[in-house]
């Protein structure tokens, strides 16, 4: 990031965080705005985030005396931008796996999963535990080429009733390994980012979605926090072109130039997908002409729609425009 761009971003961020028309935001609300901005900016390197944070405070010091300058100077020093995203994803994996284990521990392992036809809770627990052990091996060995999951020892118990404890042990191991690894270390990944940092983020959203599978199977309503869900939508879109089993069907949709818009009713976030060129592109805004199809719902519901956990015909979703495009996209990209 060039110095001029850094300074422009810092000045723009200062305006976003402290102005609504002519009214200065209070410090608490400004902090919430800064945390939302951090979700978008966390893809910058830690060094760039620190530089941007320092420039922001330089912007504050250059402001004339008044309410706006005072509001800027009362904000926390890191603005939510220098927080450790790597550690936060590790914490998220730990916490969501604990919820997963607690949910399946007392449930019948033979309970069917409506969102994963043909699977039971035991099948899902085994799958999640396999992913933990595979990712732990990849990160611990700093793999430079793909290692097949079936080549990693599982130590799977013979009794499905023992799967929850086995799952918890694997989660502890992968979180320890992830925490011990520097996020900027280069290594093989199966997504967009060939660094260690790919894995805690990917594993976090793997766990978020599979926890929703468990909750739906047990009759509970999944609740994905809007900020988490927004990051999950972008993680999904960033990595989808690298998942050949869904990227290839999406590339064959044959609707080049058409657009699909996802609109989060609870946060105002908007993502616009444009098909074509043997795949798709996306941007995190709703500018430009009307989309070919638009789907609107809560941010968490949009995330679970993308992962095929809800259908577009569910009453949670408002669809406008060409419904056939949305249906075709969801069918092609279903996990």
LOMAR-970200 format. One record per residue (C-alpha): y, x, z. Coordinates in pm, 1 decimal. Layout:
N
+----------+----------+----------+
|    north |     east |       up |
+----------+----------+----------+
|        Y |        X |        Z |
...
+----------+----------+----------+
END
This chain:
335
+----------+----------+----------+
|    north |     east |       up |
+----------+----------+----------+
|      0.0 |      0.0 |      0.0 |
|    334.7 |    147.5 |   -105.1 |
|    624.3 |    182.7 |    137.1 |
|    844.6 |    -66.4 |    -50.0 |
|    567.8 |   -327.2 |    -46.5 |
|    504.0 |   -266.2 |    322.1 |
|    870.0 |   -319.0 |    405.6 |
|    892.0 |   -632.2 |    189.5 |
|    584.9 |   -775.6 |    359.6 |
|    726.4 |   -694.2 |    701.8 |
|   1054.9 |   -868.2 |    622.1 |
|    876.3 |  -1170.8 |    476.6 |
|    645.9 |  -1190.2 |    776.6 |
|    943.9 |  -1178.6 |   1010.0 |
|   1089.5 |  -1482.7 |    836.9 |
|    758.5 |  -1668.1 |    844.5 |
|    705.7 |  -1603.3 |   1211.3 |
|   1049.5 |  -1696.0 |   1331.9 |
|   1200.5 |  -1957.8 |   1105.7 |
|   1134.2 |  -2320.6 |   1030.1 |
|   1440.7 |  -2412.0 |    832.0 |
|   1726.1 |  -2301.4 |   1056.7 |
|   1529.6 |  -2337.8 |   1380.2 |
|   1377.8 |  -2031.9 |   1547.0 |
|   1017.7 |  -2068.8 |   1657.2 |
|    931.4 |  -2027.1 |   2020.4 |
|    731.5 |  -1715.9 |   2112.8 |
|    403.9 |  -1904.0 |   2170.9 |
|    416.4 |  -2077.2 |   1833.9 |
|    516.6 |  -1754.1 |   1664.0 |
|    210.8 |  -1584.5 |   1812.6 |
|    -10.4 |  -1858.4 |   1667.0 |
|    152.9 |  -1803.3 |   1328.3 |
|     96.5 |  -1428.9 |   1356.7 |
|   -271.8 |  -1484.1 |   1434.8 |
|   -307.3 |  -1697.2 |   1122.3 |
|   -135.6 |  -1422.8 |    923.0 |
|   -376.8 |  -1170.9 |   1076.1 |
|   -670.8 |  -1358.8 |    925.3 |
|   -527.6 |  -1293.0 |    580.7 |
|   -414.1 |   -936.4 |    653.5 |
|   -725.4 |   -810.5 |    829.5 |
|   -862.5 |   -693.2 |    496.2 |
|   -604.0 |   -414.8 |    504.9 |
|   -726.7 |    -90.3 |    653.1 |
|   -651.7 |    -38.1 |   1024.4 |
|   -400.0 |    232.2 |    931.1 |
|   -214.7 |     -6.1 |    698.9 |
|   -214.9 |   -279.6 |    963.8 |
|    -64.3 |    -41.3 |   1219.0 |
|    199.1 |     66.4 |    966.7 |
|    287.7 |   -295.3 |    889.2 |
|    311.5 |   -378.2 |   1258.7 |
|    551.9 |    -87.1 |   1312.3 |
|    761.6 |   -198.0 |   1016.5 |
|    776.1 |   -549.0 |   1154.9 |
|    933.6 |   -421.7 |   1474.1 |
|   1171.3 |   -214.1 |   1268.0 |
|   1270.8 |   -540.9 |   1096.4 |
|   1331.0 |   -694.0 |   1438.0 |
|   1556.1 |   -408.3 |   1545.1 |
|   1765.4 |   -444.1 |   1228.5 |
|   1836.5 |   -811.0 |   1294.4 |
|   2183.2 |   -902.9 |   1425.6 |
|   2213.9 |  -1028.3 |   1781.6 |
|   2103.4 |  -1387.8 |   1816.3 |
|   1813.9 |  -1623.1 |   1876.3 |
|   1609.9 |  -1496.4 |   1582.1 |
|   1629.0 |  -1132.5 |   1690.7 |
|   1541.2 |  -1232.3 |   2045.7 |
|   1237.2 |  -1429.6 |   1929.2 |
|   1118.3 |  -1134.5 |   1721.4 |
|   1150.0 |   -889.3 |   2007.0 |
|    954.8 |  -1115.1 |   2244.6 |
|    647.2 |  -1110.8 |   2021.7 |
|    349.6 |   -896.8 |   2130.3 |
|    354.5 |   -543.8 |   2005.8 |
|     50.9 |   -578.1 |   1779.0 |
|    136.8 |   -925.3 |   1637.5 |
|   -235.0 |   -985.8 |   1614.3 |
|   -241.6 |   -740.2 |   1322.3 |
|   -381.0 |   -432.8 |   1492.0 |
|   -664.2 |   -608.9 |   1669.6 |
|  -1013.0 |   -473.3 |   1611.1 |
|  -1166.8 |   -708.0 |   1353.8 |
|  -1493.3 |   -511.7 |   1363.0 |
|  -1532.6 |   -569.6 |   1736.8 |
|  -1429.2 |   -933.1 |   1699.1 |
|  -1704.0 |   -999.3 |   1444.9 |
|  -1957.1 |   -826.2 |   1671.4 |
|  -1844.5 |  -1049.2 |   1958.0 |
|  -1875.6 |  -1350.3 |   1731.4 |
|  -2231.4 |  -1260.3 |   1634.3 |
|  -2324.5 |  -1215.1 |   1999.8 |
|  -2172.3 |  -1545.3 |   2106.5 |
|  -2309.4 |  -1754.8 |   1819.4 |
|  -2658.2 |  -1609.3 |   1847.8 |
|  -2653.8 |  -1694.9 |   2219.2 |
|  -2570.6 |  -2054.6 |   2125.5 |
|  -2845.7 |  -2051.0 |   1861.0 |
|  -3104.7 |  -1921.6 |   2108.5 |
|  -3002.3 |  -2172.8 |   2374.8 |
|  -3032.5 |  -2457.0 |   2123.1 |
|  -3380.8 |  -2365.4 |   1997.4 |
|  -3529.4 |  -2248.3 |   2327.0 |
|  -3605.2 |  -2598.2 |   2454.0 |
|  -3657.7 |  -2762.9 |   2115.3 |
|  -3986.9 |  -2825.8 |   1935.9 |
|  -4037.3 |  -2531.4 |   1694.9 |
|  -4185.3 |  -2777.0 |   1443.7 |
|  -3859.5 |  -2976.0 |   1420.5 |
|  -3773.9 |  -3010.9 |   1049.9 |
|  -3440.5 |  -2889.8 |    912.7 |
|  -3268.3 |  -3149.9 |    693.2 |
|  -3035.9 |  -2881.9 |    553.4 |
|  -3322.7 |  -2645.9 |    461.2 |
|  -3590.7 |  -2870.2 |    309.2 |
|  -3942.7 |  -2756.7 |    394.3 |
|  -3829.4 |  -2541.5 |    685.7 |
|  -3866.4 |  -2594.9 |   1059.2 |
|  -3671.6 |  -2454.0 |   1351.9 |
|  -3941.0 |  -2186.8 |   1383.3 |
|  -3893.9 |  -2086.8 |   1019.3 |
|  -3519.2 |  -2060.4 |   1068.0 |
|  -3553.1 |  -1855.8 |   1388.3 |
|  -3786.2 |  -1617.3 |   1207.5 |
|  -3544.7 |  -1586.4 |    914.1 |
|  -3244.9 |  -1513.3 |   1137.5 |
|  -3443.9 |  -1258.3 |   1337.2 |
|  -3555.2 |  -1088.3 |   1014.8 |
|  -3193.8 |  -1063.8 |    897.9 |
|  -3093.6 |   -905.4 |   1231.5 |
|  -3364.3 |   -639.6 |   1210.1 |
|  -3296.0 |   -569.3 |    842.5 |
|  -2921.8 |   -525.3 |    893.4 |
|  -2977.0 |   -317.1 |   1206.4 |
|  -3199.9 |    -81.9 |   1005.8 |
|  -2952.7 |    -59.5 |    716.2 |
|  -2654.3 |     22.5 |    937.4 |
|  -2841.7 |    255.4 |   1173.6 |
|  -2974.7 |    461.8 |    880.9 |
|  -2648.4 |    430.6 |    679.9 |
|  -2857.5 |    318.5 |    382.8 |
|  -2728.7 |    436.2 |     45.4 |
|  -2970.3 |    220.3 |   -156.6 |
|  -3127.0 |   -117.6 |    -97.7 |
|  -3411.9 |   -136.7 |    151.3 |
|  -3625.4 |   -447.8 |    112.6 |
|  -3633.5 |   -672.9 |    422.6 |
|  -4013.2 |   -680.6 |    416.4 |
|  -4018.1 |   -301.8 |    458.7 |
|  -3853.4 |   -326.0 |    803.1 |
|  -4090.6 |   -377.1 |   1100.6 |
|  -4044.2 |   -716.4 |   1265.4 |
|  -4266.6 |   -718.2 |   1574.3 |
|  -4288.4 |  -1094.9 |   1527.3 |
|  -4471.1 |  -1277.6 |   1809.9 |
|  -4775.4 |  -1481.4 |   1719.9 |
|  -4652.8 |  -1785.8 |   1910.2 |
|  -4342.7 |  -1960.4 |   1767.3 |
|  -4248.9 |  -2058.4 |   2123.1 |
|  -4171.6 |  -1688.5 |   2179.7 |
|  -3935.8 |  -1667.0 |   1882.8 |
|  -3614.5 |  -1738.5 |   2080.3 |
|  -3665.5 |  -1438.0 |   2310.7 |
|  -3763.2 |  -1221.6 |   2012.2 |
|  -3452.4 |  -1340.4 |   1830.9 |
|  -3230.5 |  -1254.7 |   2128.4 |
|  -3372.3 |   -900.7 |   2145.4 |
|  -3305.1 |   -843.7 |   1777.2 |
|  -2950.2 |   -973.8 |   1811.6 |
|  -2882.6 |   -737.3 |   2101.1 |
|  -3008.8 |   -445.0 |   1894.3 |
|  -2805.1 |   -521.9 |   1582.6 |
|  -2485.0 |   -582.2 |   1780.0 |
|  -2529.1 |   -248.1 |   1961.1 |
|  -2582.1 |    -69.7 |   1630.8 |
|  -2283.9 |   -238.5 |   1466.8 |
|  -2054.7 |   -157.2 |   1759.6 |
|  -2159.6 |    208.3 |   1751.0 |
|  -2084.7 |    244.1 |   1379.0 |
|  -1740.5 |    315.2 |   1238.5 |
|  -1642.6 |     21.3 |   1016.8 |
|  -1496.8 |    243.9 |    743.0 |
|  -1820.3 |    441.2 |    690.5 |
|  -1939.5 |    408.7 |    326.6 |
|  -2289.7 |    268.3 |    274.8 |
|  -2485.3 |     36.8 |     50.2 |
|  -2415.4 |   -333.2 |     80.2 |
|  -2522.8 |   -635.2 |   -116.9 |
|  -2168.1 |   -774.6 |   -128.5 |
|  -1818.0 |   -680.3 |   -230.4 |
|  -1750.8 |   -415.6 |     36.1 |
|  -1974.6 |   -102.3 |     40.9 |
|  -1890.9 |     -7.5 |    399.6 |
|  -2029.6 |    -69.7 |    746.5 |
|  -1761.0 |   -334.1 |    802.8 |
|  -1933.4 |   -562.5 |    551.3 |
|  -2223.2 |   -622.7 |    789.5 |
|  -2070.7 |   -769.1 |   1107.4 |
|  -1858.8 |  -1007.8 |    901.9 |
|  -2154.4 |  -1111.8 |    684.0 |
|  -2385.3 |  -1149.1 |    983.2 |
|  -2125.2 |  -1352.6 |   1169.8 |
|  -2102.8 |  -1614.0 |    895.9 |
|  -2479.6 |  -1608.2 |    843.2 |
|  -2505.5 |  -1703.3 |   1209.7 |
|  -2226.2 |  -1964.0 |   1196.3 |
|  -2399.4 |  -2148.6 |    911.8 |
|  -2748.3 |  -2128.5 |   1060.5 |
|  -2620.8 |  -2248.5 |   1397.8 |
|  -2488.5 |  -2551.1 |   1209.1 |
|  -2839.8 |  -2598.1 |   1063.6 |
|  -2981.6 |  -2610.7 |   1415.0 |
|  -2714.9 |  -2847.5 |   1542.0 |
|  -2764.4 |  -3086.9 |   1251.9 |
|  -3142.5 |  -3079.8 |   1302.3 |
|  -3098.1 |  -3166.2 |   1670.4 |
|  -2849.9 |  -3446.8 |   1605.2 |
|  -2532.8 |  -3262.6 |   1706.6 |
|  -2210.8 |  -3234.9 |   1508.6 |
|  -2128.0 |  -2875.5 |   1405.7 |
|  -1783.3 |  -2760.3 |   1514.8 |
|  -1652.3 |  -2454.8 |   1331.0 |
|  -1305.6 |  -2346.2 |   1445.4 |
|  -1053.2 |  -2376.8 |   1159.9 |
|   -953.2 |  -2009.2 |   1167.3 |
|  -1317.8 |  -1901.3 |   1161.2 |
|  -1393.4 |  -2143.8 |    880.0 |
|  -1099.8 |  -2025.4 |    667.6 |
|  -1218.6 |  -1666.9 |    696.1 |
|  -1569.2 |  -1789.3 |    613.1 |
|  -1452.9 |  -1963.1 |    295.5 |
|  -1291.2 |  -1640.9 |    177.6 |
|  -1591.5 |  -1429.1 |    276.8 |
|  -1809.2 |  -1665.2 |     71.3 |
|  -1582.0 |  -1645.7 |   -234.3 |
|  -1542.6 |  -1266.8 |   -212.4 |
|  -1915.9 |  -1203.0 |   -205.0 |
|  -2046.7 |  -1480.4 |   -429.4 |
|  -2014.7 |  -1276.7 |   -754.1 |
|  -2250.9 |  -1018.4 |   -601.6 |
|  -2523.4 |  -1270.6 |   -517.4 |
|  -2705.8 |  -1278.5 |   -849.2 |
|  -2923.3 |  -1577.7 |   -764.3 |
|  -2613.6 |  -1799.1 |   -742.7 |
|  -2359.0 |  -1602.5 |   -946.9 |
|  -2570.7 |  -1630.5 |  -1261.6 |
|  -2603.8 |  -2012.7 |  -1254.5 |
|  -2230.8 |  -2036.5 |  -1179.4 |
|  -2154.6 |  -1819.4 |  -1483.1 |
|  -2355.0 |  -2058.1 |  -1704.1 |
|  -2162.1 |  -2372.4 |  -1610.4 |
|  -1976.5 |  -2365.4 |  -1941.7 |
|  -1650.1 |  -2509.5 |  -1810.2 |
|  -1419.5 |  -2216.2 |  -1879.1 |
|  -1058.5 |  -2268.6 |  -1779.0 |
|  -1128.8 |  -2561.1 |  -1548.1 |
|  -1019.4 |  -2536.9 |  -1185.6 |
|  -1166.1 |  -2648.8 |   -856.3 |
|   -933.5 |  -2674.4 |   -556.8 |
|  -1039.7 |  -2674.3 |   -191.3 |
|   -778.0 |  -2817.9 |     43.2 |
|   -809.9 |  -2793.9 |    423.3 |
|   -663.0 |  -3108.5 |    575.7 |
|   -636.9 |  -2958.6 |    925.2 |
|   -472.4 |  -2624.0 |    847.0 |
|   -306.3 |  -2674.2 |    508.5 |
|   -499.9 |  -2381.3 |    359.6 |
|   -575.5 |  -2415.6 |    -12.0 |
|   -809.7 |  -2219.7 |   -237.9 |
|   -807.4 |  -2255.9 |   -616.3 |
|  -1111.5 |  -2146.5 |   -819.3 |
|  -1080.1 |  -2095.4 |  -1195.1 |
|  -1399.7 |  -2087.0 |  -1397.7 |
|  -1447.2 |  -1861.1 |  -1697.6 |
|  -1508.3 |  -1507.8 |  -1811.4 |
|  -1871.9 |  -1520.5 |  -1711.5 |
|  -1792.2 |  -1620.5 |  -1356.3 |
|  -1483.9 |  -1732.7 |  -1169.3 |
|  -1167.1 |  -1608.5 |  -1003.9 |
|   -995.5 |  -1749.6 |   -698.0 |
|   -667.9 |  -1736.1 |   -516.3 |
|   -562.4 |  -1856.8 |   -174.3 |
|   -293.5 |  -2101.5 |   -280.0 |
|   -251.1 |  -2438.7 |   -444.8 |
|     23.0 |  -2349.0 |   -689.6 |
|     12.1 |  -2413.6 |  -1062.0 |
|    -95.7 |  -2722.5 |  -1252.5 |
|   -313.5 |  -2997.6 |  -1113.3 |
|   -674.6 |  -2891.2 |  -1063.0 |
|   -960.6 |  -3033.7 |  -1264.4 |
|  -1114.5 |  -3140.4 |   -933.6 |
|   -991.7 |  -3124.6 |   -575.2 |
|  -1190.6 |  -3171.9 |   -255.1 |
|  -1017.3 |  -3215.6 |     79.4 |
|  -1158.7 |  -3211.9 |    432.3 |
|  -1136.0 |  -3013.8 |    754.4 |
|  -1169.0 |  -2640.3 |    708.0 |
|  -1505.5 |  -2621.7 |    886.7 |
|  -1638.2 |  -2905.1 |    674.1 |
|  -1530.2 |  -2726.0 |    354.5 |
|  -1718.4 |  -2415.1 |    465.7 |
|  -2036.9 |  -2614.6 |    524.6 |
|  -1988.0 |  -2793.2 |    191.9 |
|  -1980.2 |  -2457.8 |     11.3 |
|  -2303.9 |  -2362.0 |    182.9 |
|  -2468.1 |  -2692.0 |     86.9 |
|  -2492.7 |  -2820.6 |    444.6 |
|  -2295.2 |  -3131.7 |    349.1 |
|  -2289.9 |  -3316.2 |     20.5 |
|  -1967.5 |  -3396.8 |   -162.6 |
|  -2051.6 |  -3767.4 |   -134.0 |
|  -2030.3 |  -3749.0 |    244.2 |
|  -1747.1 |  -3956.3 |    388.4 |
|  -1594.1 |  -3640.4 |    535.9 |
|  -1467.5 |  -3542.5 |    191.5 |
|  -1197.6 |  -3682.3 |    -32.5 |
|  -1258.6 |  -3589.5 |   -395.3 |
|  -1004.0 |  -3640.9 |   -672.5 |
|  -1022.2 |  -3552.1 |  -1039.5 |
|  -1345.3 |  -3466.4 |  -1218.8 |
|  -1619.1 |  -3513.3 |   -960.0 |
|  -1875.2 |  -3382.5 |  -1210.2 |
|  -1717.3 |  -3036.0 |  -1193.9 |
|  -1749.1 |  -3024.3 |   -815.2 |
|  -2109.6 |  -3143.9 |   -832.3 |
|  -2194.9 |  -2884.6 |  -1097.0 |
|  -2035.9 |  -2604.1 |   -895.6 |
|  -2216.3 |  -2700.1 |   -576.2 |
|  -2550.3 |  -2729.9 |   -754.0 |
|  -2510.2 |  -2388.8 |   -919.6 |
|  -2400.4 |  -2205.7 |   -604.2 |
|  -2624.8 |  -2370.0 |   -346.3 |
|  -2780.1 |  -2117.4 |   -108.9 |
+----------+----------+----------+
END
